[in-house]
């Protein structure tokens, strides 16, 4: 159907923008089709000699690749987009590419490259005098600090982002900042703060009519309320009901996974096992569209617990085996992540050590230079002192000689006078 639509659009002067709209709707459920549409848009932009639209077509293609975990392809298209924007001095678009490249590095676990790219994006946003873009990048940068265990640095980033975003009132970026603050407080076991900031994020997303992220924040809030002691199932039910209303008008597989997972857990805790199983089955269906192993592990754990509670030993063992297989895989991934985190910290420490050594060497060289200058200055002063003393002694000696000569002349004259008498 979208092919015939494109053929009609090619005759329109605004066909590129229209193709972008078509592709956006296909990104999650038909990513390959979305990429094909963006390629068509690039060809049209090329024919129209519109460099900005050419760059945007490449940029949007990279985002589809990134969402599908095709990070090398995403980097390729980002590089192409960056070259176009840089060549024709589209600085605002260059900022988007820098931020997306940093995100791509983050998703592919190249954390140090991500931090460097984020810093470059922040500096460009400062040059563009765009505090909201700075806040957005700082919010993204905090995720890298979170992933590498540097929670304090993550929170510091987000507090700076909050200061930049607050003067603009309720905005989606401020919602992102609050959402990420919640994630970091959750990681540091500050449960009440995590719930508080997730609520704030949901309220802001609602105020700015960002239905996608409001649904995500509400499903996250439901999960946090399930972990609360004691659990607040009443508020959790309200969050899940509202998120379902929003999701009915959205295409968001990642949030669907989150929703059905938390709904399954909600029914399980209320001992509504049949409803819990139905929710778990729906979650597994969505996991075929958007793979997320931790959610899959949670679902199998819920199904195992249900079968165990009902005395279905064979079914319980089957789910238990699936749960443990995924858990072992996750433990391996966590171990690798911890090793990467240690490697990142080691490299950072190594760089800090090298900087300290360089600073120490510079300090030593400066001290040596100062000692040398002081010694040279002292030597010059000593030489001047000795020369001055030599001159004074020479003058005194000359004056003594003159005095002796005068005395001798006086003696001779006195002797001559005595002889005349």
DRENKE-369130 format. One record per residue (C-alpha): residue in three letters; x, y, z; residue number from 1. Coordinates in Angstrom, 2 decimals. Layout:
REM DRENKE-369130
("ALA" (X Y Z) NUM)
...
REM end
This chain:
REM DRENKE-369130
("UNK" (0.00 0.00 0.00) 1)
("UNK" (2.78 2.44 0.91) 2)
("UNK" (4.41 1.88 -2.53) 3)
("UNK" (1.38 3.27 -4.39) 4)
("UNK" (1.29 6.17 -1.94) 5)
("UNK" (4.94 6.95 -2.75) 6)
("UNK" (4.26 6.93 -6.48) 7)
("UNK" (1.58 9.59 -5.95) 8)
("UNK" (3.85 11.59 -3.67) 9)
("UNK" (6.70 11.72 -6.20) 10)
("UNK" (4.58 14.14 -8.21) 11)
("UNK" (4.19 16.46 -5.22) 12)
("UNK" (6.66 19.33 -4.56) 13)
("UNK" (6.69 18.39 -0.86) 14)
("UNK" (7.15 14.68 -1.46) 15)
("UNK" (10.27 14.30 0.72) 16)
("UNK" (8.53 15.53 3.86) 17)
("UNK" (5.52 13.35 3.07) 18)
("UNK" (7.77 10.31 2.60) 19)
("UNK" (9.39 11.03 5.96) 20)
("UNK" (5.94 10.88 7.57) 21)
("UNK" (5.16 7.54 5.88) 22)
("UNK" (8.51 6.05 6.90) 23)
("UNK" (8.11 7.15 10.51) 24)
("UNK" (4.92 5.11 10.83) 25)
("UNK" (6.73 2.01 9.54) 26)
("UNK" (9.85 2.26 11.70) 27)
("UNK" (8.93 -0.21 14.44) 28)
("UNK" (6.73 -2.79 12.74) 29)
("UNK" (8.30 -2.71 9.25) 30)
("UNK" (11.82 -1.32 9.67) 31)
("UNK" (13.12 -2.56 6.31) 32)
("UNK" (10.20 -0.86 4.56) 33)
("UNK" (10.92 2.33 6.50) 34)
("UNK" (14.55 2.26 5.33) 35)
("UNK" (13.39 1.75 1.73) 36)
("UNK" (11.12 4.80 2.01) 37)
("UNK" (13.94 6.91 3.46) 38)
("UNK" (16.19 5.84 0.57) 39)
("UNK" (13.51 6.95 -1.86) 40)
("UNK" (13.29 10.27 -0.02) 41)
("UNK" (17.07 10.65 -0.28) 42)
("UNK" (16.91 10.12 -4.04) 43)
("UNK" (14.19 12.77 -4.36) 44)
("UNK" (16.18 15.20 -2.18) 45)
("UNK" (19.18 14.60 -4.42) 46)
("UNK" (17.10 15.39 -7.51) 47)
("UNK" (15.78 18.55 -5.80) 48)
("UNK" (19.34 19.53 -4.82) 49)
("UNK" (18.25 19.92 -1.17) 50)
("UNK" (21.31 19.16 0.98) 51)
("UNK" (19.39 19.43 4.26) 52)
("UNK" (16.78 16.88 3.17) 53)
("UNK" (19.54 14.58 1.90) 54)
("UNK" (21.21 14.72 5.30) 55)
("UNK" (17.92 14.18 7.13) 56)
("UNK" (17.13 11.11 5.01) 57)
("UNK" (20.48 9.61 6.02) 58)
("UNK" (19.97 10.66 9.63) 59)
("UNK" (16.49 9.12 9.92) 60)
("UNK" (17.76 5.90 8.30) 61)
("UNK" (20.47 5.68 10.97) 62)
("UNK" (17.83 5.90 13.71) 63)
("UNK" (15.91 2.95 12.27) 64)
("UNK" (19.13 0.90 12.12) 65)
("UNK" (19.93 1.91 15.69) 66)
("UNK" (16.51 0.83 16.97) 67)
("UNK" (17.06 -2.57 15.32) 68)
("UNK" (20.48 -3.01 16.94) 69)
("UNK" (22.33 -2.61 13.62) 70)
("UNK" (24.88 -0.26 15.11) 71)
("UNK" (27.52 -0.49 12.35) 72)
("UNK" (24.92 0.45 9.75) 73)
("UNK" (23.69 3.27 11.97) 74)
("UNK" (27.25 4.61 12.27) 75)
("UNK" (27.64 4.44 8.48) 76)
("UNK" (24.52 6.53 7.85) 77)
("UNK" (25.39 8.97 10.63) 78)
("UNK" (28.79 9.50 9.06) 79)
("UNK" (27.15 10.24 5.69) 80)
("UNK" (24.66 12.64 7.31) 81)
("UNK" (27.42 14.35 9.28) 82)
("UNK" (29.51 14.93 6.16) 83)
("UNK" (26.55 16.54 4.37) 84)
("UNK" (25.60 18.81 7.27) 85)
("UNK" (29.20 19.81 7.97) 86)
("UNK" (29.96 20.55 4.31) 87)
("UNK" (27.01 22.93 4.02) 88)
("UNK" (27.29 24.33 7.57) 89)
("UNK" (23.92 23.05 8.85) 90)
("UNK" (25.06 23.37 12.47) 91)
("UNK" (21.71 22.59 14.11) 92)
("UNK" (21.51 19.35 12.15) 93)
("UNK" (25.18 18.60 12.90) 94)
("UNK" (24.23 18.75 16.57) 95)
("UNK" (21.53 16.09 16.01) 96)
("UNK" (24.06 13.82 14.32) 97)
("UNK" (26.59 14.22 17.16) 98)
("UNK" (23.95 13.37 19.75) 99)
("UNK" (22.73 10.37 17.72) 100)
("UNK" (26.29 9.15 17.22) 101)
("UNK" (26.85 9.32 20.98) 102)
("UNK" (23.62 7.34 21.51) 103)
("UNK" (24.80 4.74 19.01) 104)
("UNK" (28.12 4.39 20.85) 105)
("UNK" (26.21 4.01 24.10) 106)
("UNK" (23.91 1.29 22.74) 107)
("UNK" (26.89 -0.59 21.29) 108)
("UNK" (28.67 -0.32 24.69) 109)
("UNK" (31.48 1.94 23.45) 110)
("UNK" (31.10 4.06 26.55) 111)
("UNK" (34.23 6.23 26.39) 112)
("UNK" (33.48 7.10 22.74) 113)
("UNK" (29.92 7.95 23.80) 114)
("UNK" (31.10 10.30 26.56) 115)
("UNK" (33.44 12.08 24.13) 116)
("UNK" (30.70 12.49 21.49) 117)
("UNK" (28.23 13.74 24.11) 118)
("UNK" (30.77 16.32 25.29) 119)
("UNK" (31.25 17.53 21.71) 120)
("UNK" (27.47 17.81 21.32) 121)
("UNK" (27.22 19.81 24.57) 122)
("UNK" (29.91 22.23 23.38) 123)
("UNK" (28.16 22.70 20.02) 124)
("UNK" (24.83 23.33 21.80) 125)
("UNK" (26.57 25.97 23.92) 126)
("UNK" (27.91 27.63 20.77) 127)
("UNK" (24.39 27.60 19.33) 128)
("UNK" (23.11 29.14 22.59) 129)
("UNK" (20.59 26.32 22.95) 130)
("UNK" (20.17 25.42 26.66) 131)
("UNK" (17.39 22.91 25.98) 132)
("UNK" (19.62 20.91 23.64) 133)
("UNK" (22.35 21.01 26.28) 134)
("UNK" (19.87 19.63 28.81) 135)
("UNK" (18.86 16.85 26.40) 136)
("UNK" (22.47 15.76 25.83) 137)
("UNK" (23.32 15.94 29.53) 138)
("UNK" (20.32 13.70 30.19) 139)
("UNK" (21.62 11.22 27.60) 140)
("UNK" (25.17 11.45 28.94) 141)
("UNK" (23.92 10.56 32.42) 142)
("UNK" (22.86 7.16 31.05) 143)
("UNK" (26.47 6.30 30.22) 144)
("UNK" (27.60 7.25 33.72) 145)
("UNK" (24.77 5.10 35.07) 146)
("UNK" (25.77 2.10 32.93) 147)
("UNK" (29.40 2.37 34.05) 148)
("UNK" (28.47 2.58 37.73) 149)
("UNK" (29.24 6.28 38.14) 150)
("UNK" (25.90 7.16 39.73) 151)
("UNK" (27.12 10.37 41.38) 152)
("UNK" (28.38 11.70 38.03) 153)
("UNK" (25.05 10.71 36.43) 154)
("UNK" (23.03 12.58 39.05) 155)
("UNK" (25.35 15.62 38.74) 156)
("UNK" (24.71 15.65 34.96) 157)
("UNK" (20.97 15.46 35.48) 158)
("UNK" (20.94 18.20 38.10) 159)
("UNK" (22.77 20.46 35.66) 160)
("UNK" (20.26 19.48 32.95) 161)
("UNK" (17.40 20.24 35.34) 162)
("UNK" (18.80 23.73 36.01) 163)
("UNK" (18.95 24.39 32.26) 164)
("UNK" (15.45 23.06 31.55) 165)
("UNK" (13.46 24.44 34.52) 166)
("UNK" (13.27 28.08 33.27) 167)
("UNK" (11.35 26.81 30.22) 168)
("UNK" (8.58 25.29 32.34) 169)
("UNK" (7.06 21.86 31.73) 170)
("UNK" (8.78 20.35 28.71) 171)
("UNK" (9.39 16.83 27.43) 172)
("UNK" (13.11 17.30 28.09) 173)
("UNK" (12.44 18.03 31.76) 174)
("UNK" (10.34 14.86 31.80) 175)
("UNK" (13.33 12.94 30.40) 176)
("UNK" (15.56 14.43 33.10) 177)
("UNK" (13.16 13.36 35.86) 178)
("UNK" (12.79 9.91 34.31) 179)
("UNK" (16.57 9.43 34.26) 180)
("UNK" (16.91 10.77 37.79) 181)
("UNK" (14.40 8.10 38.83) 182)
("UNK" (16.50 5.41 37.12) 183)
("UNK" (19.63 6.54 38.94) 184)
("UNK" (17.92 6.73 42.32) 185)
("UNK" (16.55 3.24 41.70) 186)
("UNK" (20.08 2.02 40.89) 187)
("UNK" (21.32 3.49 44.18) 188)
("UNK" (18.40 1.85 46.08) 189)
("UNK" (16.80 5.22 46.88) 190)
("UNK" (13.34 3.79 46.24) 191)
("UNK" (11.19 6.67 47.47) 192)
("UNK" (13.14 9.19 45.36) 193)
("UNK" (12.77 6.90 42.32) 194)
("UNK" (8.98 6.80 42.76) 195)
("UNK" (8.83 10.58 43.31) 196)
("UNK" (10.73 11.44 40.11) 197)
("UNK" (8.87 8.85 38.02) 198)
("UNK" (5.60 10.47 39.12) 199)
("UNK" (6.99 13.89 38.17) 200)
("UNK" (8.04 12.56 34.76) 201)
("UNK" (4.59 11.08 34.10) 202)
("UNK" (2.90 14.35 35.11) 203)
("UNK" (5.09 16.39 32.75) 204)
("UNK" (4.62 14.00 29.83) 205)
("UNK" (0.88 14.25 30.41) 206)
("UNK" (1.04 18.07 30.51) 207)
("UNK" (2.90 18.24 27.19) 208)
("UNK" (0.70 15.52 25.58) 209)
("UNK" (3.63 13.16 25.03) 210)
("UNK" (1.53 9.98 25.15) 211)
("UNK" (4.37 7.60 24.33) 212)
("UNK" (6.58 8.62 27.21) 213)
("UNK" (3.67 9.12 29.59) 214)
("UNK" (2.77 5.46 28.97) 215)
("UNK" (6.39 4.42 29.55) 216)
("UNK" (6.65 6.42 32.77) 217)
("UNK" (3.35 4.99 34.06) 218)
("UNK" (4.38 1.38 33.39) 219)
("UNK" (7.73 2.08 35.11) 220)
("UNK" (5.87 3.61 38.05) 221)
("UNK" (3.68 0.52 38.31) 222)
("UNK" (6.82 -1.62 38.51) 223)
("UNK" (8.32 0.59 41.22) 224)
("UNK" (5.08 0.43 43.23) 225)
("UNK" (5.24 -3.38 43.04) 226)
("UNK" (8.69 -3.22 44.69) 227)
("UNK" (7.50 -0.87 47.41) 228)
("UNK" (7.07 -2.21 50.94) 229)
("UNK" (4.17 -2.64 51.35) 230)
("UNK" (3.13 -2.83 47.69) 231)
("UNK" (0.70 -0.19 46.51) 232)
("UNK" (-1.46 -2.29 44.18) 233)
("UNK" (-4.24 0.30 44.07) 234)
("UNK" (-2.07 3.06 42.54) 235)
("UNK" (-0.35 0.43 40.37) 236)
("UNK" (-3.74 -0.53 38.90) 237)
("UNK" (-4.48 3.13 38.07) 238)
("UNK" (-1.10 3.49 36.34) 239)
("UNK" (-1.63 0.36 34.27) 240)
("UNK" (-5.19 1.33 33.31) 241)
("UNK" (-4.11 4.78 32.12) 242)
("UNK" (-1.09 3.39 30.22) 243)
("UNK" (-3.37 0.88 28.44) 244)
("UNK" (-5.61 3.74 27.26) 245)
("UNK" (-2.55 5.51 25.83) 246)
("UNK" (-1.04 2.40 24.23) 247)
("UNK" (-4.25 1.65 22.32) 248)
("UNK" (-3.46 4.67 20.13) 249)
("UNK" (0.27 4.00 19.82) 250)
("UNK" (2.68 1.65 18.08) 251)
("UNK" (5.28 1.07 20.80) 252)
("UNK" (6.45 -2.56 21.15) 253)
("UNK" (9.00 -1.73 23.87) 254)
("UNK" (6.32 -0.13 26.07) 255)
("UNK" (3.88 -2.97 25.33) 256)
("UNK" (6.47 -5.41 26.70) 257)
("UNK" (6.84 -3.27 29.81) 258)
("UNK" (3.07 -2.96 30.25) 259)
("UNK" (2.20 -6.67 29.92) 260)
("UNK" (5.10 -7.68 32.16) 261)
("UNK" (3.94 -5.42 35.01) 262)
("UNK" (0.29 -6.36 34.45) 263)
("UNK" (1.20 -10.06 34.72) 264)
("UNK" (3.01 -9.38 38.00) 265)
("UNK" (0.07 -7.29 39.29) 266)
("UNK" (-2.41 -10.14 38.66) 267)
("UNK" (0.02 -12.68 40.12) 268)
("UNK" (0.34 -10.71 43.39) 269)
("UNK" (-3.48 -10.53 43.58) 270)
("UNK" (-3.55 -14.30 42.96) 271)
("UNK" (-5.53 -13.81 39.76) 272)
("UNK" (-3.52 -16.54 38.07) 273)
("UNK" (-5.56 -16.92 34.87) 274)
("UNK" (-5.34 -13.18 34.17) 275)
("UNK" (-1.64 -13.29 35.02) 276)
("UNK" (-1.07 -16.11 32.51) 277)
("UNK" (-2.96 -14.22 29.79) 278)
("UNK" (-0.86 -11.10 30.40) 279)
("UNK" (2.31 -13.18 30.39) 280)
("UNK" (1.37 -14.76 27.06) 281)
("UNK" (0.74 -11.31 25.55) 282)
("UNK" (4.11 -10.16 26.82) 283)
("UNK" (5.84 -13.15 25.18) 284)
("UNK" (4.10 -12.27 21.89) 285)
("UNK" (5.41 -8.70 22.04) 286)
("UNK" (8.87 -9.98 22.95) 287)
("UNK" (9.00 -11.54 19.47) 288)
("UNK" (8.73 -7.97 18.10) 289)
("UNK" (10.94 -6.27 20.68) 290)
("UNK" (13.44 -8.62 22.31) 291)
("UNK" (14.33 -7.81 25.91) 292)
("UNK" (15.83 -10.71 27.84) 293)
("UNK" (15.32 -9.32 31.35) 294)
("UNK" (11.59 -8.97 30.73) 295)
("UNK" (11.50 -12.47 29.27) 296)
("UNK" (13.25 -13.77 32.38) 297)
("UNK" (10.69 -12.02 34.62) 298)
("UNK" (7.78 -13.51 32.66) 299)
("UNK" (9.12 -17.08 32.97) 300)
("UNK" (9.69 -16.53 36.68) 301)
("UNK" (6.05 -15.40 37.08) 302)
("UNK" (4.76 -18.41 35.10) 303)
("UNK" (6.97 -20.74 37.14) 304)
("UNK" (5.61 -19.25 40.39) 305)
("UNK" (2.00 -19.63 39.18) 306)
("UNK" (2.44 -23.29 38.22) 307)
("UNK" (4.26 -24.00 41.45) 308)
("UNK" (1.47 -22.37 43.50) 309)
("UNK" (-1.13 -24.49 41.67) 310)
("UNK" (0.88 -27.70 42.13) 311)
("UNK" (1.60 -28.24 38.40) 312)
("UNK" (5.08 -29.66 38.94) 313)
("UNK" (5.91 -30.57 35.36) 314)
("UNK" (4.88 -27.19 33.93) 315)
("UNK" (6.64 -25.44 36.81) 316)
("UNK" (9.90 -27.28 36.05) 317)
("UNK" (9.67 -26.36 32.36) 318)
("UNK" (9.29 -22.65 33.16) 319)
("UNK" (11.96 -22.92 35.86) 320)
("UNK" (14.44 -24.27 33.32) 321)
("UNK" (13.70 -21.43 30.88) 322)
("UNK" (14.00 -18.89 33.68) 323)
("UNK" (17.34 -20.28 34.86) 324)
("UNK" (18.78 -20.50 31.35) 325)
("UNK" (18.05 -16.82 30.77) 326)
("UNK" (19.22 -15.90 34.25) 327)
("UNK" (22.56 -17.63 33.63) 328)
("UNK" (22.89 -15.72 30.37) 329)
("UNK" (22.10 -12.47 32.20) 330)
("UNK" (24.64 -13.26 34.91) 331)
("UNK" (27.23 -13.76 32.18) 332)
("UNK" (26.25 -10.44 30.57) 333)
("UNK" (26.35 -8.70 33.94) 334)
("UNK" (29.80 -10.14 34.58) 335)
("UNK" (30.98 -8.86 31.20) 336)
("UNK" (29.39 -5.49 31.95) 337)
("UNK" (31.19 -5.37 35.31) 338)
("UNK" (34.47 -6.21 33.60) 339)
("UNK" (33.83 -3.47 31.04) 340)
("UNK" (32.99 -1.10 33.87) 341)
("UNK" (36.25 -1.99 35.62) 342)
("UNK" (38.10 -1.53 32.33) 343)
("UNK" (36.51 1.89 31.85) 344)
("UNK" (37.41 2.88 35.42) 345)
("UNK" (40.96 1.53 34.92) 346)
("UNK" (41.39 3.48 31.70) 347)
("UNK" (40.00 6.62 33.35) 348)
("UNK" (42.29 6.10 36.33) 349)
("UNK" (45.20 5.47 33.97) 350)
("UNK" (44.48 8.69 32.11) 351)
("UNK" (44.20 10.58 35.41) 352)
("UNK" (47.51 9.05 36.52) 353)
("UNK" (49.18 10.05 33.25) 354)
("UNK" (47.83 13.58 33.61) 355)
("UNK" (49.11 13.71 37.21) 356)
("UNK" (52.52 12.48 36.09) 357)
("UNK" (52.64 15.09 33.34) 358)
("UNK" (51.62 17.79 35.80) 359)
("UNK" (54.29 16.57 38.26) 360)
("UNK" (56.91 16.56 35.48) 361)
("UNK" (55.89 20.07 34.45) 362)
("UNK" (56.05 21.15 38.09) 363)
("UNK" (59.51 19.58 38.50) 364)
("UNK" (60.76 21.24 35.32) 365)
("UNK" (59.32 24.56 36.47) 366)
("UNK" (61.04 24.14 39.85) 367)
("UNK" (64.33 23.26 38.16) 368)
("UNK" (64.00 26.27 35.87) 369)
("UNK" (63.24 28.51 38.84) 370)
("UNK" (66.27 27.15 40.75) 371)
("UNK" (68.44 27.70 37.67) 372)
("UNK" (67.18 31.26 37.23) 373)
("UNK" (67.68 31.95 40.95) 374)
("UNK" (71.20 30.51 40.81) 375)
("UNK" (72.08 32.52 37.73) 376)
("UNK" (70.67 35.69 39.28) 377)
("UNK" (72.62 35.04 42.49) 378)
("UNK" (75.82 34.48 40.49) 379)
("UNK" (75.33 37.75 38.63) 380)
("UNK" (74.76 39.58 41.92) 381)
("UNK" (77.92 38.00 43.38) 382)
("UNK" (79.95 38.99 40.33) 383)
("UNK" (78.64 42.55 40.48) 384)
("UNK" (79.41 42.68 44.19) 385)
("UNK" (82.98 41.42 43.64) 386)
("UNK" (83.57 43.83 40.74) 387)
("UNK" (82.27 46.71 42.82) 388)
("UNK" (84.46 45.67 45.78) 389)
("UNK" (87.48 45.31 43.51) 390)
("UNK" (86.92 48.80 42.13) 391)
("UNK" (86.56 50.26 45.63) 392)
("UNK" (89.73 48.46 46.83) 393)
("UNK" (91.62 49.65 43.76) 394)
("UNK" (90.47 53.22 44.41) 395)
("UNK" (91.55 53.02 48.06) 396)
("UNK" (94.94 51.61 47.07) 397)
("UNK" (95.39 54.42 44.52) 398)
("UNK" (94.46 57.01 47.13) 399)
("UNK" (97.01 55.46 49.58) 400)
("UNK" (99.75 55.68 46.97) 401)
("UNK" (98.86 59.31 46.28) 402)
("UNK" (98.93 60.09 50.02) 403)
("UNK" (102.38 58.44 50.38) 404)
("UNK" (103.67 60.42 47.42) 405)
("UNK" (102.37 63.65 48.97) 406)
("UNK" (103.98 62.76 52.30) 407)
("UNK" (107.30 62.00 50.60) 408)
("UNK" (107.20 65.32 48.72) 409)
("UNK" (106.46 67.13 51.99) 410)
("UNK" (109.41 65.39 53.68) 411)
("UNK" (111.72 66.34 50.81) 412)
("UNK" (110.56 69.97 50.90) 413)
("UNK" (110.96 70.13 54.67) 414)
("UNK" (114.47 68.71 54.39) 415)
("UNK" (115.42 71.31 51.77) 416)
("UNK" (114.09 74.13 53.94) 417)
("UNK" (116.02 72.86 56.93) 418)
("UNK" (119.23 72.81 54.84) 419)
("UNK" (118.83 76.43 53.74) 420)
("UNK" (118.57 77.59 57.26) 421)
REM end
